[in-house]
Amino acid sequence: MDASISKEIVDRIRELPAAQQQLVLEIVRSLASQRPKGVPAKDLLVFAGVISAEDAREMVNAIEEGCEKVDANAW
């Protein structure tokens, strides 16, 4: 993190009343929890080509045949 940004944030927060400081804290916590989880795409490149084209086709067919179908009688 950029030290100058951190310092300015802290300086400005110190100028706020306690209630607004609490609000800033809640916002920061919310932002921190929204960070994407997972790994960078470059780390997944090791898996490129692992699945054969035939296996990939079979998976696509299985998904198309078995997913997102609504059984009207189940309602």
N, C-alpha and C positions, 0 to 999 in steps of 0.2 A: 504494500500500500504506500502511496506517496505521502511522505511525512508532512509536507506542507499542507496537503488536503486534510489530513488527520488533525493537524494543529488548528486549522481554520474551523473545522467542524467543532472541535472541543471548545475553542474560544467563543464561537457563536452560541453554542448550547449553554455555556456558563452565563450568558447574558439573559437567558430566558427564565421566566418564573418556573417554579417547581412543577406545576401542572403541565406546562408545555414541554418541559424536559421529559416528563413521564410519557407524553404523547410521542415525542421523538424516539424514545426508547422502544415503544410499542411498534412504531413504524419500522425502525431498524430491525427489530426481531422478525417482523413480518417479511421484510425484504430478504433477510438471511434465510428464512425457511422456504422461500420461493426459488432459491437457486437450483438450477438443473442438477439432477443427480445422474451419475453414470460415469463413463470414461470418455476421453476424447476419441473421436473417430479414428485418428491415426493409430491408436492402440488396438483397434479392431481389425486393422488391415492384415494381421497375421492369420485371420480366419478367411480371407478372400480366397475363393476357389476351393474351399474345403467340401462344399456340397456340390455334387455333380449336377449337370443340367437335367438329367433324368430324374434324380431325387427331387430337385426343385420343382419340376413339373408335377410330380406326384403330390408334393405338399400343396401346391396351388390347387390342384384338382380336389384334394381332400377338403381344403378350406371352402372351395366353391360349392362342393356337394353337401358339406355338413354344417356349414355356419350360416347364420343370418336367415334361417328359414323359420317362418312362423307357422305353428300348427294352430289353425283357427279353432279346432275342437278342444284345444287345451285351455281355452278361456272359459 
